[in-house]
Amino acid sequence: MQKARLEISYSGTQIAHMSNKDETLFEFPCAFPLKVMGHDKAGFENHVRAIVARHVEETEILDCTCRPSRNGNFLSVTVTIQAQSKQQLDQLYIELNASDAVLMTL
């Protein structure tokens, strides 16, 4: 039986939406940037790094950059990891979004 697939076009870029929750468009392992936003308070970057470290081996953290918002109220932390599976990413996003310090993840 063939699975249903929905194609969506956004600004000329075609995005495929998979009907099965276990399917993914990524081929693992792959470099994957996690963007995490929160208030620009002392320790936010370390908090994000600590959560990521619970899910990713130290050697699989490829890069980490921080960028404050224009007015300095918020901080964006982008951690690029060598993701091993969809399940790993799912668990990482669940823990990041459960944190009171995290306002948004992309």
Backbone as CSV, one residue per row, in Angstrom:
resi,resn,N_x,N_y,N_z,CA_x,CA_y,CA_z,C_x,C_y,C_z
1,MET,0.841,-1.183,0.000,0.000,0.000,0.000,0.884,1.243,0.000
2,GLN,0.610,2.175,-0.893,1.393,3.394,-0.989,0.874,4.425,0.008
3,LYS,1.793,5.110,0.694,1.418,6.108,1.693,1.094,7.428,1.017
4,ALA,0.149,8.142,1.585,-0.217,9.453,1.063,0.909,10.439,1.345
5,ARG,1.100,11.351,0.428,2.153,12.341,0.572,1.612,13.679,0.088
6,LEU,1.812,14.718,0.857,1.333,16.043,0.533,2.518,16.914,0.160
7,GLU,2.467,17.553,-0.985,3.522,18.452,-1.428,3.058,19.886,-1.224
8,ILE,3.894,20.688,-0.586,3.568,22.087,-0.319,4.669,22.942,-0.927
9,SER,4.305,24.020,-1.596,5.295,24.915,-2.165,5.311,26.203,-1.355
10,TYR,6.491,26.604,-0.900,6.643,27.824,-0.111,7.740,28.659,-0.752
11,SER,7.401,29.815,-1.244,8.349,30.715,-1.917,9.156,29.990,-2.990
12,GLY,8.467,29.150,-3.761,9.130,28.466,-4.845,9.882,27.213,-4.427
13,THR,9.971,26.948,-3.119,10.657,25.762,-2.635,9.620,24.712,-2.286
14,GLN,9.797,23.542,-2.820,8.837,22.477,-2.553,9.232,21.745,-1.279
15,ILE,8.264,21.578,-0.390,8.477,20.893,0.871,7.548,19.692,0.897
16,ALA,8.076,18.550,1.208,7.253,17.346,1.282,6.843,17.106,2.723
17,HIS,5.590,16.833,2.934,5.082,16.488,4.256,4.811,14.995,4.262
18,MET,5.436,14.291,5.164,5.261,12.858,5.234,4.028,12.531,6.072
19,SER,3.314,11.522,5.659,2.100,11.149,6.372,2.383,10.256,7.568
20,ASN,3.507,9.570,7.585,3.856,8.686,8.678,4.760,9.443,9.644
21,LYS,4.410,9.465,10.932,5.168,10.265,11.895,6.604,9.779,12.077
22,ASP,6.908,8.540,11.691,8.262,8.023,11.836,9.129,8.282,10.613
23,GLU,8.550,8.790,9.542,9.314,9.087,8.340,9.996,10.441,8.485
24,THR,11.073,10.613,7.763,11.785,11.879,7.781,12.431,12.106,6.424
25,LEU,12.689,13.350,6.103,13.354,13.678,4.850,14.872,13.709,5.013
26,PHE,15.350,13.578,6.253,16.779,13.609,6.517,17.385,12.230,6.358
27,GLU,18.637,12.208,5.927,19.401,10.968,5.888,20.415,11.055,7.021
28,PHE,20.336,10.112,7.949,21.200,10.129,9.120,22.385,9.211,8.917
29,PRO,23.526,9.561,9.522,23.787,10.771,10.305,23.903,11.999,9.402
30,CYS,23.614,13.169,9.984,23.708,14.417,9.237,23.968,15.581,10.188
31,ALA,24.573,16.638,9.664,24.761,17.867,10.441,23.404,18.535,10.569
32,PHE,23.024,18.891,11.797,21.707,19.452,12.039,21.831,20.642,12.984
33,PRO,21.429,21.860,12.547,21.489,23.028,13.429,20.221,23.131,14.288
34,LEU,20.417,23.247,15.584,19.314,23.479,16.520,19.375,24.942,16.935
35,LYS,18.303,25.678,16.743,18.274,27.072,17.176,17.360,27.153,18.385
36,VAL,17.889,27.690,19.475,17.168,27.763,20.741,17.178,29.211,21.211
37,MET,15.996,29.749,21.530,15.902,31.139,21.959,15.362,31.250,23.377
38,GLY,15.927,32.208,24.101,15.490,32.464,25.465,15.886,33.867,25.871
39,HIS,15.586,34.240,27.120,15.983,35.547,27.632,17.508,35.584,27.765
40,ASP,18.084,36.739,27.470,19.540,36.883,27.535,19.953,37.077,28.990
41,LYS,19.988,35.968,29.712,20.386,35.976,31.120,21.612,35.098,31.278
42,ALA,22.383,35.381,32.309,23.596,34.601,32.576,23.240,33.121,32.672
43,GLY,24.005,32.315,31.988,23.826,30.876,32.084,22.922,30.258,31.030
44,PHE,22.259,31.053,30.190,21.350,30.466,29.202,22.103,29.583,28.208
45,GLU,23.224,30.074,27.692,23.996,29.265,26.740,24.439,27.954,27.387
46,ASN,24.938,28.018,28.609,25.376,26.798,29.301,24.216,25.854,29.567
47,HIS,23.041,26.406,29.831,21.838,25.591,30.051,21.499,24.810,28.780
48,VAL,21.527,25.488,27.640,21.242,24.839,26.357,22.292,23.774,26.071
49,ARG,23.563,24.108,26.284,24.642,23.146,26.043,24.490,21.900,26.923
50,ALA,24.072,22.094,28.162,23.903,20.964,29.086,22.799,20.022,28.600
51,ILE,21.703,20.592,28.109,20.618,19.757,27.580,21.100,18.988,26.357
52,VAL,21.766,19.678,25.441,22.269,19.024,24.233,23.250,17.911,24.604
53,ALA,24.100,18.152,25.585,25.113,17.169,25.977,24.497,15.883,26.526
54,ARG,23.279,15.942,27.035,22.607,14.734,27.525,22.144,13.829,26.377
55,HIS,22.092,14.370,25.170,21.579,13.621,24.021,22.622,13.362,22.932
56,VAL,23.742,14.077,23.002,24.733,14.043,21.931,26.123,13.873,22.542
57,GLU,26.918,12.993,21.966,28.315,12.846,22.395,29.058,14.152,22.128
58,GLU,30.039,14.459,22.959,30.793,15.702,22.816,31.409,15.849,21.428
59,THR,31.871,14.742,20.866,32.489,14.791,19.536,31.475,15.050,18.427
60,GLU,30.170,14.915,18.735,29.132,15.154,17.733,28.586,16.573,17.781
61,ILE,29.101,17.408,18.687,28.742,18.828,18.708,29.730,19.527,17.780
62,LEU,29.237,19.959,16.640,30.096,20.495,15.595,30.369,21.986,15.744
63,ASP,29.393,22.739,16.286,29.544,24.190,16.389,28.504,24.729,17.363
64,CYS,28.823,25.839,17.987,27.862,26.528,18.855,28.107,28.023,18.736
65,THR,27.060,28.756,18.354,27.171,30.205,18.236,26.017,30.863,18.971
66,CYS,26.262,32.076,19.463,25.232,32.846,20.166,25.060,34.185,19.481
67,ARG,23.816,34.647,19.486,23.528,35.948,18.887,22.466,36.643,19.729
68,PRO,22.802,37.800,20.297,21.805,38.536,21.067,20.810,39.246,20.146
69,SER,19.617,39.499,20.670,18.620,40.251,19.901,19.062,41.706,19.782
70,ARG,18.415,42.439,18.916,18.767,43.836,18.666,18.781,44.663,19.950
71,ASN,17.808,44.462,20.818,17.728,45.237,22.053,18.386,44.540,23.239
72,GLY,18.956,43.370,23.000,19.676,42.671,24.052,18.806,41.951,25.064
73,ASN,17.522,41.790,24.760,16.629,41.114,25.700,16.646,39.592,25.552
74,PHE,16.978,39.116,24.368,16.913,37.688,24.077,18.237,37.201,23.515
75,LEU,18.442,35.894,23.601,19.652,35.289,23.074,19.265,34.082,22.235
76,SER,19.854,33.984,21.060,19.660,32.836,20.188,20.938,31.998,20.241
77,VAL,20.790,30.736,20.608,21.920,29.814,20.651,21.698,28.785,19.551
78,THR,22.635,28.705,18.615,22.559,27.711,17.553,23.639,26.673,17.791
79,VAL,23.204,25.443,17.998,24.126,24.329,18.209,23.972,23.393,17.012
80,THR,25.052,23.201,16.285,25.031,22.273,15.163,25.602,20.943,15.639
81,ILE,24.807,19.892,15.466,25.206,18.573,15.934,25.264,17.595,14.766
82,GLN,25.937,16.495,14.982,25.909,15.373,14.046,24.786,14.464,14.532
83,ALA,23.585,14.683,13.999,22.409,13.929,14.438,22.487,12.503,13.920
84,GLN,22.116,11.562,14.790,22.195,10.150,14.444,20.855,9.553,14.022
85,SER,19.735,10.158,14.497,18.426,9.593,14.183,17.326,10.612,14.455
86,LYS,16.163,10.350,13.890,14.989,11.176,14.151,14.606,11.083,15.623
87,GLN,14.724,9.899,16.198,14.377,9.714,17.605,15.275,10.570,18.512
88,GLN,16.546,10.659,18.175,17.459,11.493,18.947,17.013,12.954,18.898
89,LEU,16.682,13.436,17.705,16.222,14.821,17.565,14.909,15.038,18.299
90,ASP,13.986,14.087,18.194,12.701,14.211,18.893,12.912,14.361,20.396
91,GLN,13.750,13.505,20.974,14.000,13.560,22.418,14.685,14.863,22.818
92,LEU,15.592,15.323,21.988,16.285,16.582,22.254,15.309,17.750,22.240
93,TYR,14.450,17.809,21.235,13.460,18.888,21.159,12.461,18.814,22.306
94,ILE,12.078,17.624,22.712,11.147,17.481,23.842,11.763,18.076,25.099
95,GLU,13.022,17.743,25.375,13.653,18.274,26.588,13.895,19.775,26.493
96,LEU,14.327,20.256,25.342,14.534,21.699,25.188,13.229,22.464,25.397
97,ASN,12.150,21.999,24.782,10.865,22.701,24.904,10.252,22.577,26.290
98,ALA,10.655,21.577,27.068,10.152,21.433,28.436,10.840,22.387,29.405
99,SER,11.955,22.953,28.998,12.717,23.858,29.869,12.012,25.213,29.983
100,ASP,11.886,25.707,31.201,11.273,27.022,31.425,12.135,28.151,30.842
101,ALA,13.423,27.924,30.716,14.326,28.973,30.203,14.220,29.115,28.688
102,VAL,13.725,28.101,28.018,13.648,28.118,26.549,12.297,28.684,26.120
103,LEU,12.346,29.715,25.290,11.120,30.335,24.781,10.681,29.733,23.451
104,MET,11.677,29.334,22.621,11.334,28.820,21.295,12.493,27.988,20.765
105,THR,12.143,26.966,19.987,13.153,26.173,19.293,12.786,26.098,17.815
106,LEU,13.817,26.056,17.001,13.631,25.901,15.552,14.526,24.778,15.079
